[in-house]
């Protein structure tokens, strides 16, 4: 006699433990992105001549000789956020927020890559010898 599936056996299968662990690791990358980005920005802001947290945007740290550090900061933070978006998608699947949460997190990560590709304009006295006001 052929076996029939009950309503309970047709439920959505749960992901295997290894897949859940991978999803959690990817999501942890997104959690690390913010503090890492901010920490690197603060250290740079405190050590770069002419930078003033009250006048300058953290994205202006991508200017000047040491600007490559902030550019890498943008790229790494973006990669961590996009990895987190993949983890969110794996963890949430078709559940609540399973579509828009990962998409919006991924777009946020891509915006960091855009910031790396298009550095801020000099101004507000940074880098040193930049005009104080834009005209």
C-alpha positions as a printed Julia matrix, in Angstrom:
135×3 Matrix{Float64}:
  0.0    0.0    0.0
  1.46   3.38  -0.96
  2.3    5.75   1.82
  0.38   8.98   2.03
  1.74  12.19   3.41
 -0.08  13.73   6.28
 -0.5   17.48   6.61
  2.23  17.54   9.23
  4.81  15.94   6.99
  4.19  18.53   4.28
  5.43  21.37   6.48
  8.37  23.42   5.27
 11.56  21.49   6.0
 13.97  23.06   8.44
 17.47  23.81   7.28
 20.24  21.46   8.37
 22.42  22.54  11.32
 25.43  23.29   9.07
 23.32  25.64   6.96
 22.02  27.4   10.06
 25.54  27.82  11.39
 26.65  29.33   8.08
 23.68  31.71   8.08
 24.48  32.79  11.64
 28.14  33.38  10.74
 27.11  35.5    7.77
 24.68  37.49   9.89
 27.43  38.04  12.47
 29.46  39.7    9.71
 26.76  42.37   9.38
 26.74  42.9   13.14
 30.51  43.49  13.1
 30.33  45.91  10.15
 28.99  48.91  12.07
 31.34  48.9   15.06
 34.33  48.12  12.83
 33.5   50.97  10.43
 32.95  53.43  13.25
 36.04  52.31  15.18
 38.33  52.69  12.18
 36.76  56.08  11.42
 37.26  57.33  14.96
 40.91  56.24  15.07
 41.54  57.92  11.72
 39.71  61.08  12.76
 41.8   61.35  15.91
 45.09  60.8   14.07
 44.6   62.71  10.8
 45.84  66.29  10.77
 43.12  68.85  10.19
 40.16  66.51  10.73
 37.51  67.81  13.12
 34.53  65.64  14.04
 32.47  68.78  14.54
 33.08  70.06  11.0
 33.97  67.13   8.81
 32.07  64.06   7.65
 33.7   60.7    8.29
 33.58  60.02   4.55
 36.08  62.86   4.02
 38.71  60.63   5.58
 38.94  58.98   2.14
 40.81  62.09   0.96
 44.53  62.73   1.14
 47.51  60.4    1.34
 46.01  58.14   4.0
 42.62  58.14   2.27
 43.13  54.55   1.15
 42.47  53.44   4.73
 38.96  54.9    4.72
 38.36  53.57   1.2
 39.25  50.07   2.43
 37.03  50.67   5.46
 34.11  51.38   3.11
 34.84  48.29   1.0
 35.19  45.95   3.98
 32.08  47.28   5.74
 30.13  46.9    2.48
 31.31  43.33   2.03
 30.38  42.45   5.62
 26.91  43.94   5.19
 26.32  42.09   1.93
 27.47  38.85   3.57
 25.0   39.59   6.36
 22.25  40.06   3.78
 22.99  36.61   2.38
 22.84  35.19   5.92
 19.53  36.93   6.57
 18.08  35.49   3.39
 19.2   31.99   4.37
 17.9   32.32   7.91
 14.58  33.98   7.12
 13.8   32.22   3.85
 10.18  32.87   3.04
  9.3   33.96   6.56
  8.48  37.4    7.88
 10.94  39.91   6.46
 12.53  37.21   4.34
 12.38  39.28   1.19
 12.81  42.94   2.13
 15.15  42.6    5.11
 17.97  40.97   3.13
 17.4   43.23   0.09
 17.59  46.42   2.14
 20.65  45.19   4.04
 22.33  44.35   0.74
 21.52  47.78  -0.7
 22.97  49.37   2.44
 26.18  47.35   1.89
 26.31  48.37  -1.77
 26.01  52.02  -0.7
 29.31  51.63   1.17
 30.9   50.4   -2.06
 29.48  53.44  -3.86
 31.02  55.67  -1.17
 34.37  53.99  -1.81
 34.05  54.55  -5.57
 33.0   58.21  -5.27
 34.97  59.98  -2.52
 33.63  63.12  -0.85
 34.73  66.57  -1.97
 37.36  68.41   0.06
 35.97  71.12   2.26
 35.49  72.45   5.77
 39.28  72.6    6.11
 39.95  68.94   5.34
 42.29  67.78   4.03
 44.73  70.41   5.21
 44.71  73.47   2.92
 41.21  72.67   1.62
 38.79  75.61   1.49
 36.73  76.24   4.61
 33.5   76.61   2.66
 32.32  75.27  -0.66
 31.17  77.82  -3.21
